[in-house]
């Protein structure tokens, strides 16, 4: 249904009907599943030759090109007609930027592009758009080098292979987890990974959140590395595929690039489905009554960027609103932050301990003037004295996104991250009599 045809659910229903609907929804809910929301997909950092207009323009284009690849899911997007013109006008899609100075004098340009603007730009050249809710792959990687096999784990920061896979996954915005070191030395498991037998690996993966299992065997022949893998889950092709490259880094990049293409091919939204009016799911916890629903819905409907609000799911005291809005998602979040009854849900467990958000914490609320100013902001003043220590390792985080089993596929096809809040009813203001 087009966004323009969607009207707010329940807006004129009697309270008794609302209560009946809530009860019916609760009875129909299937068992929960886990999905991963990747934030920071539209942020990027690139080297630049300086802070002059020409250097910045080139940096904007380089950064937007990398974001285009991350959001479309394929490097082929850069060859589409019209992309060169979009890159030449990359500054128009910027939300903010900083010029960072390293200790050795090198400069890097840190940028954040608008999600809505980038998605529309990709749709304008008929490119696919892959949203923020992405499958988490638990990768069991067995490497054979000079006759010795080892398991690649995610606990060892010094591992060349784990570091290479982490960097490649960050660049493509692909959630990839590696097993812990507790499985080191398990020769039977290592043998099954090499033989790509899923039974024992599936049992070892129980209790570890994932959407897809990947069994990968890496070997070297002469000057070439080769990786072959099979998938299990997410209705992907389970037959073996393989890639080759000259170095560890190149192999990790080629492998992750291929995985991103396969996932995007499965879950990316076609250009014609992007639409002019973006929508986002807002999960509100602590909704215990019809009155809570009515008040929270009224608050959202009254926000300047909001076009319409509909309640789509109920699960216990958790209500999911589907909100259509204008402008950028960050602007909507700033307006929501102005109302103390919407308390951001913090402390969600991270999917990877090495990733952390480079954005302000959810508790840092803007003033009304800041929220209104954000409507027209396109860039920030460069901070040339900043340290370059804020690397791309801080570019994005993985946040668990609980969804129903039957709705997992829909979650993966959503374009924008899910927003989580807890409803805190405003305190009663006493009258002059103190009653």
SULSULVEN-V301532 format. One record per residue. N is the residue number from 1. RES is the residue in one small letter. SS is DSSP state (a for helix, b for strand, c for the rest). PSI is psi in whole degrees, 0 to 359 (* if undefined). BURIAL is 1 if it has 24 or more other ideal C-beta (glycine too) atoms within 12 Angstrom, else 0. Layout:
n = (N | N)
res = (RES | RES)
ss = (SS | SS)
psi = (PSI | PSI)
burial = (BURIAL | BURIAL)
//
This chain:
n = (1 | 2 | 3 | 4 | 5 | 6 | 7 | 8 | 9 | 10 | 11 | 12 | 13 | 14 | 15 | 16 | 17 | 18 | 19 | 20 | 21 | 22 | 23 | 24 | 25 | 26 | 27 | 28 | 29 | 30 | 31 | 32 | 33 | 34 | 35 | 36 | 37 | 38 | 39 | 40 | 41 | 42 | 43 | 44 | 45 | 46 | 47 | 48 | 49 | 50 | 51 | 52 | 53 | 54 | 55 | 56 | 57 | 58 | 59 | 60 | 61 | 62 | 63 | 64 | 65 | 66 | 67 | 68 | 69 | 70 | 71 | 72 | 73 | 74 | 75 | 76 | 77 | 78 | 79 | 80 | 81 | 82 | 83 | 84 | 85 | 86 | 87 | 88 | 89 | 90 | 91 | 92 | 93 | 94 | 95 | 96 | 97 | 98 | 99 | 100 | 101 | 102 | 103 | 104 | 105 | 106 | 107 | 108 | 109 | 110 | 111 | 112 | 113 | 114 | 115 | 116 | 117 | 118 | 119 | 120 | 121 | 122 | 123 | 124 | 125 | 126 | 127 | 128 | 129 | 130 | 131 | 132 | 133 | 134 | 135 | 136 | 137 | 138 | 139 | 140 | 141 | 142 | 143 | 144 | 145 | 146 | 147 | 148 | 149 | 150 | 151 | 152 | 153 | 154 | 155 | 156 | 157 | 158 | 159 | 160 | 161 | 162 | 163 | 164 | 165 | 166 | 167 | 168 | 169 | 170 | 171 | 172 | 173 | 174 | 175 | 176 | 177 | 178 | 179 | 180 | 181 | 182 | 183 | 184 | 185 | 186 | 187 | 188 | 189 | 190 | 191 | 192 | 193 | 194 | 195 | 196 | 197 | 198 | 199 | 200 | 201 | 202 | 203 | 204 | 205 | 206 | 207 | 208 | 209 | 210 | 211 | 212 | 213 | 214 | 215 | 216 | 217 | 218 | 219 | 220 | 221 | 222 | 223 | 224 | 225 | 226 | 227 | 228 | 229 | 230 | 231 | 232 | 233 | 234 | 235 | 236 | 237 | 238 | 239 | 240 | 241 | 242 | 243 | 244 | 245 | 246 | 247 | 248 | 249 | 250 | 251 | 252 | 253 | 254 | 255 | 256 | 257 | 258 | 259 | 260 | 261 | 262 | 263 | 264 | 265 | 266 | 267 | 268 | 269 | 270 | 271 | 272 | 273 | 274 | 275 | 276 | 277 | 278 | 279 | 280 | 281 | 282 | 283 | 284 | 285 | 286 | 287 | 288 | 289 | 290 | 291 | 292 | 293 | 294 | 295 | 296 | 297 | 298 | 299 | 300 | 301 | 302 | 303 | 304 | 305 | 306 | 307 | 308 | 309 | 310 | 311 | 312 | 313 | 314 | 315 | 316 | 317 | 318 | 319 | 320 | 321 | 322 | 323 | 324 | 325 | 326 | 327 | 328 | 329 | 330 | 331 | 332 | 333 | 334 | 335 | 336 | 337 | 338 | 339 | 340 | 341 | 342 | 343 | 344 | 345 | 346 | 347 | 348 | 349 | 350 | 351 | 352 | 353 | 354 | 355 | 356 | 357 | 358 | 359 | 360 | 361 | 362 | 363 | 364 | 365 | 366 | 367 | 368 | 369 | 370 | 371 | 372 | 373 | 374 | 375 | 376 | 377 | 378 | 379 | 380 | 381 | 382 | 383 | 384 | 385 | 386 | 387 | 388 | 389 | 390 | 391 | 392 | 393 | 394 | 395 | 396 | 397 | 398 | 399 | 400 | 401 | 402 | 403 | 404 | 405 | 406 | 407 | 408 | 409 | 410 | 411 | 412 | 413 | 414 | 415 | 416 | 417 | 418 | 419 | 420 | 421 | 422 | 423 | 424 | 425 | 426 | 427 | 428 | 429 | 430 | 431 | 432 | 433 | 434 | 435)
res = (x | x | x | x | x | x | x | x | x | x | x | x | x | x | x | x | x | x | x | x | x | x | x | x | x | x | x | x | x | x | x | x | x | x | x | x | x | x | x | x | x | x | x | x | x | x | x | x | x | x | x | x | x | x | x | x | x | x | x | x | x | x | x | x | x | x | x | x | x | x | x | x | x | x | x | x | x | x | x | x | x | x | x | x | x | x | x | x | x | x | x | x | x | x | x | x | x | x | x | x | x | x | x | x | x | x | x | x | x | x | x | x | x | x | x | x | x | x | x | x | x | x | x | x | x | x | x | x | x | x | x | x | x | x | x | x | x | x | x | x | x | x | x | x | x | x | x | x | x | x | x | x | x | x | x | x | x | x | x | x | x | x | x | x | x | x | x | x | x | x | x | x | x | x | x | x | x | x | x | x | x | x | x | x | x | x | x | x | x | x | x | x | x | x | x | x | x | x | x | x | x | x | x | x | x | x | x | x | x | x | x | x | x | x | x | x | x | x | x | x | x | x | x | x | x | x | x | x | x | x | x | x | x | x | x | x | x | x | x | x | x | x | x | x | x | x | x | x | x | x | x | x | x | x | x | x | x | x | x | x | x | x | x | x | x | x | x | x | x | x | x | x | x | x | x | x | x | x | x | x | x | x | x | x | x | x | x | x | x | x | x | x | x | x | x | x | x | x | x | x | x | x | x | x | x | x | x | x | x | x | x | x | x | x | x | x | x | x | x | x | x | x | x | x | x | x | x | x | x | x | x | x | x | x | x | x | x | x | x | x | x | x | x | x | x | x | x | x | x | x | x | x | x | x | x | x | x | x | x | x | x | x | x | x | x | x | x | x | x | x | x | x | x | x | x | x | x | x | x | x | x | x | x | x | x | x | x | x | x | x | x | x | x | x | x | x | x | x | x | x | x | x | x | x | x | x | x | x | x | x | x | x | x | x | x | x | x | x | x | x | x | x | x | x | x | x | x | x | x | x | x | x | x | x | x)
ss = (c | c | a | a | a | c | c | c | c | c | c | c | c | c | a | a | a | a | a | a | a | a | a | a | a | a | a | a | c | c | c | b | b | c | c | b | b | b | c | c | c | c | b | b | b | b | b | b | c | c | c | c | a | a | a | a | a | a | a | a | a | a | a | a | a | a | a | a | a | a | a | a | c | c | a | a | a | a | a | c | c | c | a | a | a | a | a | a | c | a | a | a | a | b | b | b | b | b | b | b | b | c | c | c | c | c | b | b | b | b | b | b | b | c | a | a | a | a | a | a | a | a | a | a | c | c | c | c | b | c | c | c | b | b | c | c | b | b | b | b | b | b | b | b | b | c | c | b | b | b | b | b | c | c | c | c | c | c | c | a | a | a | a | a | a | a | a | a | a | a | a | a | c | c | c | b | b | b | c | c | a | a | a | c | c | c | a | a | a | a | a | a | a | a | a | c | c | a | a | a | a | a | a | a | c | c | c | c | c | c | c | b | b | b | b | b | b | b | b | b | b | c | c | b | b | b | b | b | b | b | b | b | c | c | c | c | c | c | c | c | b | b | b | b | b | c | c | a | a | a | a | a | a | a | a | a | a | a | a | a | a | a | a | a | a | a | a | c | b | c | a | a | a | c | c | c | c | b | b | b | b | b | b | b | b | c | c | c | c | a | a | a | a | a | a | a | a | a | a | a | a | c | c | c | c | b | b | b | b | b | b | b | b | b | b | c | c | b | b | b | b | b | b | b | b | c | c | c | a | a | a | a | a | a | a | a | a | c | c | c | c | b | b | b | c | c | c | c | c | b | c | c | c | c | c | c | c | c | c | c | c | c | c | c | c | c | c | a | a | a | a | a | a | c | c | c | c | c | c | c | c | c | c | c | c | b | b | c | c | c | c | a | a | a | c | c | c | b | b | b | c | c | b | b | a | a | a | a | a | a | a | a | c | c | c | c | c | c | b | b | b | b | b | c | c | c | c | c | c | c | c | c | c | c | c)
psi = (131 | 151 | 322 | 341 | 353 | 128 | 153 | 130 | 143 | 4 | 327 | 15 | 145 | 157 | 321 | 325 | 321 | 315 | 320 | 320 | 314 | 315 | 319 | 317 | 319 | 322 | 334 | 355 | 129 | 180 | 147 | 156 | 173 | 138 | 171 | 126 | 125 | 115 | 160 | 13 | 335 | 11 | 145 | 157 | 130 | 153 | 145 | 159 | 350 | 194 | 15 | 165 | 317 | 316 | 319 | 318 | 318 | 321 | 318 | 314 | 317 | 318 | 317 | 324 | 317 | 323 | 319 | 316 | 317 | 320 | 328 | 334 | 2 | 145 | 343 | 343 | 330 | 345 | 359 | 148 | 133 | 344 | 322 | 320 | 323 | 319 | 325 | 336 | 30 | 329 | 331 | 342 | 359 | 141 | 322 | 161 | 160 | 143 | 119 | 135 | 127 | 169 | 337 | 9 | 355 | 154 | 142 | 144 | 116 | 127 | 152 | 120 | 156 | 128 | 313 | 316 | 317 | 316 | 318 | 322 | 316 | 318 | 329 | 338 | 19 | 36 | 150 | 159 | 120 | 124 | 188 | 345 | 106 | 147 | 140 | 121 | 123 | 109 | 118 | 106 | 119 | 126 | 129 | 122 | 120 | 42 | 0 | 131 | 143 | 155 | 132 | 120 | 162 | 356 | 335 | 106 | 334 | 353 | 125 | 319 | 313 | 321 | 321 | 317 | 322 | 315 | 317 | 319 | 320 | 316 | 323 | 1 | 36 | 118 | 113 | 128 | 148 | 152 | 162 | 168 | 351 | 341 | 357 | 138 | 354 | 93 | 326 | 316 | 318 | 320 | 320 | 322 | 316 | 320 | 353 | 46 | 122 | 341 | 303 | 324 | 321 | 319 | 322 | 338 | 354 | 136 | 351 | 119 | 131 | 159 | 329 | 139 | 137 | 123 | 115 | 133 | 127 | 131 | 163 | 135 | 112 | 234 | 12 | 139 | 142 | 138 | 125 | 144 | 161 | 148 | 152 | 119 | 166 | 27 | 35 | 161 | 127 | 1 | 157 | 139 | 164 | 157 | 161 | 155 | 169 | 331 | 167 | 310 | 314 | 322 | 316 | 316 | 315 | 319 | 309 | 322 | 317 | 318 | 317 | 319 | 319 | 316 | 315 | 323 | 330 | 323 | 346 | 149 | 135 | 153 | 320 | 347 | 358 | 314 | 162 | 340 | 106 | 155 | 148 | 145 | 130 | 115 | 119 | 118 | 157 | 20 | 102 | 356 | 168 | 326 | 319 | 316 | 311 | 316 | 315 | 321 | 320 | 320 | 313 | 317 | 334 | 355 | 139 | 315 | 346 | 131 | 313 | 162 | 135 | 141 | 123 | 330 | 147 | 133 | 101 | 237 | 22 | 126 | 133 | 121 | 141 | 117 | 123 | 135 | 165 | 161 | 208 | 156 | 322 | 326 | 318 | 317 | 323 | 320 | 319 | 322 | 342 | 344 | 116 | 348 | 340 | 101 | 117 | 137 | 116 | 169 | 17 | 140 | 141 | 145 | 336 | 124 | 342 | 343 | 139 | 153 | 138 | 3 | 163 | 154 | 159 | 342 | 351 | 95 | 139 | 160 | 168 | 319 | 321 | 319 | 319 | 322 | 327 | 338 | 327 | 3 | 136 | 340 | 161 | 166 | 135 | 142 | 90 | 347 | 0 | 148 | 151 | 15 | 340 | 81 | 180 | 354 | 337 | 16 | 322 | 164 | 162 | 125 | 126 | 139 | 90 | 127 | 165 | 151 | 315 | 346 | 4 | 317 | 320 | 323 | 319 | 340 | 2 | 147 | 331 | 154 | 150 | 136 | 133 | 130 | 161 | 133 | 122 | 98 | 140 | 142 | 152 | 129 | 121 | 148 | 181 | 337 | 358 | 15 | *)
burial = (0 | 0 | 1 | 0 | 0 | 0 | 0 | 1 | 1 | 1 | 0 | 0 | 0 | 0 | 0 | 0 | 0 | 1 | 0 | 0 | 1 | 1 | 0 | 0 | 1 | 0 | 0 | 0 | 0 | 0 | 0 | 0 | 1 | 1 | 1 | 1 | 1 | 1 | 1 | 1 | 1 | 1 | 1 | 1 | 1 | 1 | 1 | 1 | 0 | 0 | 1 | 0 | 0 | 0 | 0 | 1 | 1 | 1 | 1 | 1 | 1 | 1 | 1 | 1 | 1 | 1 | 1 | 1 | 1 | 1 | 1 | 1 | 1 | 1 | 1 | 0 | 1 | 1 | 0 | 1 | 0 | 0 | 1 | 0 | 0 | 1 | 1 | 0 | 0 | 1 | 1 | 0 | 1 | 1 | 1 | 1 | 1 | 1 | 1 | 1 | 1 | 0 | 0 | 0 | 0 | 0 | 1 | 1 | 1 | 1 | 1 | 1 | 1 | 1 | 1 | 1 | 1 | 1 | 1 | 1 | 1 | 1 | 1 | 1 | 1 | 0 | 1 | 1 | 1 | 1 | 1 | 1 | 1 | 1 | 1 | 1 | 1 | 1 | 1 | 1 | 1 | 1 | 1 | 1 | 0 | 0 | 0 | 0 | 1 | 1 | 1 | 1 | 1 | 1 | 0 | 0 | 0 | 0 | 0 | 0 | 1 | 1 | 0 | 1 | 1 | 1 | 1 | 1 | 1 | 1 | 1 | 1 | 1 | 1 | 1 | 1 | 1 | 1 | 1 | 0 | 0 | 0 | 1 | 0 | 0 | 1 | 0 | 0 | 1 | 1 | 0 | 1 | 1 | 1 | 0 | 1 | 0 | 1 | 0 | 1 | 1 | 0 | 0 | 1 | 1 | 0 | 0 | 1 | 1 | 1 | 1 | 1 | 1 | 1 | 1 | 1 | 1 | 1 | 1 | 1 | 0 | 0 | 0 | 0 | 1 | 1 | 1 | 1 | 1 | 1 | 1 | 1 | 1 | 1 | 0 | 1 | 0 | 0 | 0 | 0 | 1 | 0 | 1 | 0 | 1 | 0 | 0 | 1 | 0 | 0 | 1 | 1 | 1 | 1 | 1 | 1 | 1 | 1 | 1 | 1 | 1 | 1 | 1 | 1 | 0 | 1 | 1 | 1 | 1 | 0 | 1 | 0 | 0 | 1 | 1 | 0 | 1 | 1 | 1 | 1 | 1 | 1 | 1 | 1 | 1 | 1 | 1 | 0 | 0 | 1 | 0 | 1 | 1 | 1 | 1 | 1 | 1 | 0 | 1 | 1 | 1 | 0 | 1 | 0 | 1 | 1 | 1 | 1 | 1 | 1 | 1 | 1 | 1 | 1 | 1 | 0 | 0 | 1 | 1 | 1 | 1 | 1 | 1 | 1 | 1 | 0 | 1 | 1 | 1 | 1 | 1 | 1 | 1 | 1 | 1 | 1 | 1 | 1 | 1 | 0 | 1 | 1 | 1 | 1 | 1 | 0 | 0 | 1 | 0 | 1 | 1 | 1 | 0 | 1 | 1 | 0 | 1 | 1 | 1 | 0 | 0 | 1 | 0 | 0 | 0 | 1 | 0 | 0 | 0 | 0 | 1 | 0 | 0 | 1 | 1 | 0 | 1 | 1 | 1 | 0 | 0 | 1 | 0 | 0 | 0 | 1 | 0 | 1 | 0 | 0 | 0 | 1 | 1 | 1 | 1 | 1 | 1 | 1 | 1 | 1 | 1 | 1 | 1 | 1 | 0 | 0 | 1 | 1 | 0 | 1 | 1 | 1 | 1 | 1 | 1 | 1 | 1 | 1 | 1 | 1 | 1 | 1 | 1 | 0 | 0 | 0 | 0 | 0 | 0 | 0 | 0 | 0 | 0 | 0 | 0)
//
